[in-house]
Amino acid sequence: MSIELTKTDIGTAEVLYDNFAEQGIDCDISLPDYCPDIMRILRCSVTNSITNSKISGDRATVDGNAKIRIVYADDKNGIYCYEQDYPFSKFSELPQTYDGAVLCSSAKTEYANCRAVSKKRIDIHGVVSIRFKIVGIKNESVITDAEGDGIQLRKKKIGTDSVAAVVMKKFQLSQTEEADGGEIGKIFYACASPVLSETKIIKGKILLKGEAVLKVMYCSATGENDSVCVNYNLPFSEIIDIESIDDSCKVSVGFNVDQVQAEPKTDNDGEYKYLNLGCDICAVVTAYKTEDICVITDSYSTQKEIDAKYKTETFTQILQNLNDSIICRESVDLSSMNPQRIYAAIAQSPEAKSRFDADKMTVTGKIPLKFILIDGEGTPTFCEREAEFEYSRSIDAKGGNLHCDPKLFLTGYSCTLTSDGRAEFKAEMNISADITETSECRTLVSLKTMENSELKKRHSSLVICFCNGGEKIWDIARKYNTTVEDIMSENELTSDEIVEKMMLMIPVK
């Protein structure tokens, strides 16, 4: 008789491929005649957006655009902005095909340098790092039962969240809004922060509701007044089809903003007093099925010698889908710049890290801040600072290893200048993350009986064994090639652990 094994597949979301490619930015910008001459460059920024990404066979391709924005002052200290697009396309050769996997691409500016060659020409040199990140499901088979040849099993119940599906959906949001603060000159800055308000699972479908908070900063058409910073809310409601899920599943949702559009639009009088707004959002949805499985931690046979192999397996459970808001307040010292007023303050969504202490999670990070200031002589200057923040919350943990990879988006901020040259900065952020708990357990990965390896039978059918407290019935049964059930029945035991010294009668197979 051979051993029959029962296996259960556990799915995990894994990064199957992760690579970077550099895209150089080298261009010469010539300002049109209607733009004032450059006296001093205040800021050069490169904002990247992904327009298309795909996997085709053994190649991944990412198309995008680097929007170059130059903020400068003319000889009358007027502040102006000029922008130019720099399209790019990069590919990465893959070591294999990844059917059903998701390409999560992104682009990050490593550096961007510029210099004014003349009053109308600017040289730009920079590098954009493009990430090719492919995420898919890796199924791991775990042996949960075995029968035949007198096999005895020691089992342990483990709770785990098995990945059922990883799906990506891109959607576009757009609307037109009336601008505040007079006629629009040029856009300084535009970003979008997706905020999820509701996730609902209907059999075979997931409903996502929320909004994208668009922050737009622009200068006046004259370049004389302070910049205008306005928030606009673009609601969304999206349905994603996932056939393999029902309302018992858990869902994790991550967002990436692929593109942000903020373009001035004329009114009936031909003045730029409206904004065409839009953004492309990529939602990556991971669906989990919660399972309780019995893994095999030890085994032996009452009849034959066996060959059993084990490994340490990691099991993951989602404790909580975190979706919360953070308030950051920071006093930033600008006194060395002799500021008289803040012309523009730009804050960017930060990267953050988490740590766990006992039953508490703490998230920390720094918000990058960029200021265009007007000093006591009316001269525009530029400087960079950081605002630190810390966020804590209690966690109901079970004692395993806790993990969290938080993602933060700025949903609003303000900045006021004090008389002593400090900027009182206040920001609201949305934080989203999965708080997970991992545990490790020894699991059986292969099991077979050895040929011609029948165990020798004992001459007696009953053995007397003297035990110390703390011994396990399992270990005693294994030693004497019998079963736990037989020992407990023979000795009328109700526990599988010996609590004190005693004599046991061991029925021998």
N, C-alpha and C positions, 0 to 999 in steps of 0.2 A: 504494500500500500504506500503510495506516495503522499507527500504533504501538499495540501491545497491551501494556497494563500489568497487572502482577500485584501485588496488594496483600495485606497481612497486618494483621489487627486486633490491637492491643495494648490490653488493658484496664487501667485504673488506678482505684483506689479514691479517690474524691474527695468532698469535702464539697460537696454540691449546694445546700444551703441552711443558713444559720446565723443564727439570730435569738434575741433575748432578750425576755422580758416580765417586768414587775415585778408581784409579788403583795404587796400591803400586808397587814400583820398588825396589827390594831387590835382589842383585846378587853379586857374587864374580867373578871378572875377573882375569884370569891368563894369563899373556903375554906369547906368544910363545918364543922359544929360539932365534929366529932371531931378536927379538926386543931388543934394548939396555935396560940396567937396568934403573929403575926409580931413579933419584936423587931428583926431585921436581915436583909435579903436578902443572901445570900452569892453566889449565882450565878443568872443567868437564861440559859438556852440554848434554841435552837430547832433541832431535828433534823428534816430533811426526808426524805420518802420518796415515791417515785413508785408509785402504785397502778395506773395505766393510761396508756398512750400509744398513739396511733394516727394514721394518715394516712387521710383520707377525701376523695377528690377533691382540691380545692385548699385544704383546711383540715387543719391539724395540731392535735390536742388532747392536752393533758397533764392528768391528774388526779393529785392527791397529797394528802399530809397533812403539816402542820407540827406536830410534837409539842413543846409548850412545857413545859419543866421549870424549876421554881422551887425552889432549895435555900435554906433560910432557917434562922435560929436563933431559938429562943424566949427568954423571959426567964431561963431556967435554963441557957442555953448548950447546950441539946439541939439537934441538927441533924435537920431534916426535909426532906422533898421532896414537892412536889405537881406533878402534870402534867395537862395538858389538850390535847386534840386540836383542830387548826384545819384542817379540810379546805379544799382549794382546787381550782379547775378553770380552766385558761387555754387559749386557742386562738390560733393564728397563721394569718392568711390567706397562702396560698402564691402565688407568682407563676405557677406552673404545676403540673401534676400530675407526680408522681414514681412511676411504676409500677415495682414491684420494688425500690424503695429502702427503707432502714432508718431509722427514727426513733430516734436515740439521745438521749433526753431526760435532763435532770438538773436539780436544784434546789439552790441555794446560798444560805445566809443571809448577806445583806449586813450587816445589823446588827439587834440586838434590844435595846431599852431597856425597863426596867421600874422601877416605883416603887410603894412601899406607900402606898396612899391611906388605909388604916386598918389595924387589926390583923388584919382578915379579907379585905381587898380589895387587889388588885394591878392596876395598869394596865400593859398591854403594848403597845408600838409597835415595829414592825420592818418589814423588807422582805426578801422572798425573790425571788431572781433565777432565773427558769425559762428553761432553754436548750432551743431547738428546733434540733437538729442532725440533718440528713438526709444520710445517706451512701449512695452508689450507685456503679455502675460507669460510667466514661466510656471508650468505645471510640474509639481513634484509629487511622485507617488509615495504614499506612506502605507506600510503594511499594518492593517488593523485587526487581522485574525488569521489563524492557521489551524488546520485540522489534519489528523492522520499520524500514524506511527507513534502513538502515545505522547504527542506533543503537549507540553504544559506551558502556559503563557502567563506572564506577569504584565498587567495592563495598567495604564494611567490615563484618566480622562483629561483631555486638553481642549480648552476653548480657543478657537481661532477664527479670524475673518478671512475667508478665501475670496480672492479676486475673481469675479464672474465676468467682468467686461471693462475695457478701457476704450472710451469713445471720445472723439474730438469733434466739435462743431464750431464753425465760424459764422458770425452774424454781424450785420451792419446796422448802425443806428444813425439817424440823421434828423435834423430839424433846423428851422430858421428862427432866429431870435433878434429882437431889436436891441441894439447896443446902448450902453450907458456912457455918458461923458462926452457927448459930441461926436463929430465925424472921426471915423477910424483912419489912422495913418497906416501903420504896419503892425503885424503881430509880433510881439516879443517872444511869447512863450505860450504853448498850449499842451495840456496833458489831460488824460482821462483816467479815472479811478473807478473800476467796476465794484459795486457793492451788492452782494446777494442778500435778499430779504426773505426768500421763501424757497424751499425745495420740497417738492411733493412727488411721491412715487405712485403711479398708477400702473397696473400690470402691463409690462412691456414698454412703459414710457416714463420719462422724468420731466417734470415741469420746473423750470427755473424762472424765478421772478426777482427783479431787482432794478437797479438804475446805474447808469454811468454818470459820474460827476465830472463834467468838463470844466476845467479852469482855464480861462483865457486871459492873457495879459497883452495889452496893446497900447501904443502911444497915440497921441492925437495927430491929426493931419498936419498941424503946424510944427510939431516937435517941441513945443514950448512948455506945455503943461506936464504935470506928473502923469505917470502911466495909470491906466485903468485896469483893475483886476476884478473879474466877474466869474461867478460859478453858474453853470447851467446843468440841469438834471435831465438826462435822457433815459426814460424808463424802458425796460425790456421785459418780454415774456416769451420764453422759448421752450419748445417741446422737443425732446431728444428721444428717439426710438432705440430701446435696448430690449430685445425680445426675451433675454434670459433672466430678467429680474421681476420681482413682485414687491409688495409693500413690506415684506419682512427683511428686505435688504437694507444695507447701509450705503450711503452715497457720499463721496468726497468730490468737491468741485474746486478746480483751480482756474484762474483767469490769467490771460495775457492780452495786453492791448497791442494789436498789430499796427494800427494806423490811427492818427488823430487828424481831423480836418477842422480848420477854423479860417474861413476866408471871408473878407469883407464883401458886402453886397450893397448895391446902390438902391436908394429909394426912388420915388417918382420924380424927385428933383435932381437926380443924378449924384446925390451925396452918399458916401459910404456910411450908412447908419444902421445897417443890418449885418448879421453874421450868419453865414452858412456853416453849420456845425455838424460834425459827424465823427464816428470812430468805428473801427473794425475790432471786434472782440473775439478771442478764441477761448472757448470753454473746453477744458479737459475734465471729463467725468469718469470717475472710477467707482464701479459698483461692487459691493462686497456681500457675500452670503455668510452669515454667522453659523458656525458648525461646532458641535461637540464631538470630538473623535476620541477613540480609545487607542492609543499607541502602545506598542509592545516594547517594554523596557528590558525584559529578560525572558529566557526560554530554555527548556531542556526537554528531554524525552525519557519516558520510563522504559522504553524498549531498545533504543539505539543511540549510538553516538551521533551527535549532530554538528554541523558546520553553520554557525550563526555569526553574522556580521552586523555591527551597529555603527551608528554615527550620531553626532549631536545635531539635532534639528532645531531651528528657531521658528517659533510661532508668534504671530502678531495679532493683536486685537486693538480695535479703535475704541478708546475710552470716551472720546468726545470730539465732536466737530465744533471747533472754536470759531465764532463769528462775533466780534465785539468791536467797540470803539475805544480809542485811546486819546486822551488829552495831554498834550505836551506844552509846557510853559518853560521858557528859558529867557534869561536876560543876557543878551549878546553884547560884548564890548566893542564899540566902533569908534571910540574916542580918538584913536590914533589917526583917523581919517578926517577929523575936524568936520563932522557932518552937520549941516544945517537942516536938511530934510532928506527923506528917503524918496528917491524918484521911483525906484522899482525894487521889489524884494521877491526873489524867486526861490521857492522851496521845492525839493525833489523828494519823491518817495524813497525811504531808506531801506537798506538791507539790515536785517536784524538776526540776532542769535538768541537761543533760549538755554536755560539751565533749570535743573530741578533740585530742590532741597526739601527733603521730607515730603510733606504733602502740598508743596507750593511750587508753582512754575513762575519763572521770571524771564521776561523778554527785554533785551536792551538793544540800543542802536543809536545811530547819529543821523540826523536829518541834514543833508547838504543845503547850505544857504548861500545865495549869490545876491549881492547888493549893488545897485547903481545909486550912488550918493551925490548930493550937491553940497559942496563945501562952502566955507564962509565967503569965498570970492566968486561964488556962482559957477564954479568949474565942476563938471561931472567927473566922478571917479568910480572905480570898480573894486570890489573886494569880496572875498569868500570867507565864510565862517561855518560852524557846525552847531547844531542844537542837540544835546543829548536827551534821551528819554529812557524811562524804565516803567515796565508794566508787570504787575503781579496778579495772580489769582490762585485760589485753592484748587487742588486736584484730589479727587477721590481715587487714589491708586490702590492696587492690590498687592503691591510689594515687588513687582517686576521692574525691568528697565524701561524708563519712560523716554520718549522721543517726541520732538516737535520741530518742524521746519516752517516757521511762520512767514507769511507774506503780508506786507503792509502797503496800503495805498493811501495817499493824502486825499482827504475829502474837503478840506478847507483850512485856511490859515490867515492870520493877520499879523501886522507888524507896525508898531508905533515907536517913534523916536523920543527919548527922554531928554531933559535939559542937560544931563551930564554925558551925553553922547552914547547912550546904550539903546539897543533895539529890544523892546519888549515883544517877544515872539510867542504866539499862541497857535497851535496846530491841532486839528482833528484828523485822526487816522482810523482807517478800518483795518483790523487784523483778522486774518483767517488762517486756520491751520488744523491739521488732524493731530490730536494728541494720542499717541499710540503706546502700547505696552507690549514689550517682547519678553518671552520666556524661552529658556532652552531646556531640551529634554532628550535623553538618550532614546533612540528609536531603532527598531530592527529594520534593516535594509535588504537582507537576504537570509534564507533559511533552507537547509536541505539536510537529509540524513545521509550518513556515510554508508557506503556499500559494505555488506558483510560485517556489520559492526554491532550485532545484537549484544545487549548487555548480559553479563553472567547473572543467573538467578541465585539468590541466597538460599541456603539450605533451610532456614527457618522462615516461617511466614509472619513472625512477629518479633520485633526488636525493641528492647527497653533503652530509652535515651534519657539521660539526666541533663536538664536545660537550666541555663542561667536566665535571669530576668533581662528583658530587652531583645531577646532573640526573635527572629521572624520565622513563622511557620514555613514560609516559602523556602528559606535557606535550609531548613531541616528536611523538608520534603525533597528538595533537589539533592541533598547529600545522600539520601537513602533511596533515590529513584522511585519515589512514590508520589502521591498527589496531596495537595493541601486539603482538599475535601475529605479524603480518607483519614488523615491525621485528626482533623477537627471533629469528624464524626466519631471516631474511635474513642477520643478523649473528652467528648462532649464540650468542646470549646466553642465560645461565641466570638472570640477575637482572634485575628491572625497574628497577634504579637504576644509573646510570653512576658507577663508582667512581673513574675517572681520565680524563684527557683522551684522546679517541679520535675516530676517524672512523667515522661510521655511513653505511650505504647505506639510503636510505629508499625502499621501494617505494610508488609513488603509485597510488591507486585511479583 
